[in-house]
């Protein structure tokens, strides 16, 4: 299967320096959605992306994202037929060509599979849709027998044709050898003065090539984006669809209208998600996980029975089973928590491993640390892991007790069962099983607080 994705449009109505097809929908560029849907049915076949305005930025994105795609450039925007013609030399004649649009991001793989099946044995497959308000779309004109006769763009349509409610979505699967020939035969005899791809339909009909049609399962699959308003509307539509799929899978959503999935969210059984949560990248919530309101979770694994309280941020981290996190906690990249770990309010953990049944419940920073099991980290504790140039590691062994307002100046080790008294600044290893404390002698002075002088 040849795949051609048209992405040359300028997108003036977006009012942006960013090429239209690179504007994100559900966490990734619209173009990436189209490529992913096509790749799901074509295996190792590369998409051919037709570039125009912003072509360098699109090419750079494809390279950085390691997306397998070839690119060609439409130097002058002379219409959709002219755009596809730029890719003609890269198309394999023995395989049909699927034509998609980079600003129509939500086309589903099942729909594309049906469309491609129509293009077998030299036929042409066309994706159409019944639309109550078809304004702005090309109309499907059929003959008395119900067969497709042509596509007429709105600007070229008379009132009778404008009354037709079956519209052209722009997506089609075409026998490639004929496509190349038809593209070269196109003429810009229309109100736009452009080479319309849709004109190949009448050429196919004149040659007796069968034109078969199918429709998408959902109307939002073929919605194109030309403005920020349309992009925002499609974002909400897609998020509601994703929420519906979660509900169907048994996830409890406190409000399906208030969740954002910007990547892939995989949920186990009896997962509960409160309002305002954002999930980015690859996130897994195992059985029985509860996520409180307004959490942001990115590229993370949350094991069974864990509770994530409100306003917690988790980024590239793993949370063990039955752990309790937050509220207002932050787990940064490299954090790995074992089972039944408690990380409380205003605690930040970064690049650290914490073993089972340990806790840091209040106002602490744990960075570049290895913490054993059944450790208590008191309020106000800081691992001083950075000297301005290099980072060093702190090790706290099993069953240690770290008193409040303690600073551990890495590299340093706290032995098994050791206790650090409140206010300690630890610069040397603390022996196992002993109390270590650094504290100035307490004194009381005969002293009076200053008072404000009267004027």
C-alpha positions, 0 to 999 in steps of 0.5 A: 500500500502506498500512502500519501499524506498531504501536509503542504497547506499554510494554515493562515487561519491558525495565525501561527508560525508553527505549521498547521499539521504540527499543532498538537491534538491529544498530546501529539501533532495532527500529522502524527495521528494520521501517520499512526492510523495509516501505519497500523494497516500498512506494516512497514510501508513508509508514508510519503508526506507532501510538504509546502509551507513550513516544510523544514519544520515538519521534516525536522519533526519527523526526523527527531521523532524517528517517524518513518516517512519520506517527504516531497515538496510542493513548491507552489500550492496549485491544489490537491491534485498537484500536491499528489502529483509531487509524490507520483514518482515514489509510488509503486504501480502494483499497489494501490495508493491511500491518500490522507490529509495531515489536518484530518487527524482522527481517522481510525484504522478500521475505517481505513481498512474498509476504504483500502478493501474497496480499492482491490481489483482496479477499483477506486475507494472513496470515503463519503459522509452524510452531513446535515449541513454540508456547507463548504464540502464537495458534494457526491453526485450520483447517477440514476442507478446510485453510482458515483458520477463525480465530485463537485466542489462547493464553489463550483456547485449550482443550487441543486448540487448544493442541496446534496448532503453526501459529501466528499471527505477527501480520503480515497484509495486509488489504483496507482497506475491509473492515478498517475495517468489521471493526475497528469490529465487534470485541468484547472478549470474551476473557480479556484484555478487549481488542480482538484484531486476530486476530478479524478473521479469523473475520469475514472467513471468515464473509463468504466473504473468502479467507484465504491464508497464507504463511510466512517463509523463516527462523524468526527473521524473526518473533521479537518482543522483550519483554525484554533477554534476548530482544533479546540472543538476537536480536542474536546470531541476526542477527549470525550471519546477517550473518556467513553472508552475508559468508562466502557472498560470499567474505569470510574471517571468522576466527570468524563468532561474533565479529563485530558489524555495526551498519549496512552492511558492503560487502566486495570480493573476498578480504577478511579479518576477524579476531575481535572487530571492530565495523563501524558505519554505512556501511563499505566494505572493498575487494578484499584488505583485511585487518582485524586483531582487535578493530578498530572501524570506523565510516562509513569507506572502506578501499581495496584491499589496505590492512592494518588492524592490531589494536585500530585505531579508524577513524571517518569516514575514508578509507584509501588502497590498500595503506596500513598502519594500526596497531596501536593507531592512531586515525583520526578524522573528516575523515582522508583517507589516500592510497595506501601511507600508514603510520600506526603504533602510538599515532598519532592523525590527525584532519581531515588529508590525507596524500599517498601514501608518507608515514608516521607510525609511532610515538606522534604526533598529527596534527590539522588538517594537510595532509601531502604525499607521502614525508614522514616524521613522527618519533615524538613529533611533535605538531601544536599546532593548537588555542589553546583557542579556534580551530584552525589548520592545519599544512602539511608539503610533499613529502619533508619529514623531521620529527624525533622529539619535534617540536612544530609550532605552527600555523599553520605550513608546512614546505617541500618537502624540509625537515628538522626536527631532533629536539626542534624547536618550530617556530613559524615556517615552515621553508624548503624543503630546509634543516635547521631546529632549535630546541634549547638548548645542551647542557652537562654539569655536575659534579653528583651525584645525591642519595642517600637518608639512612640513618636 
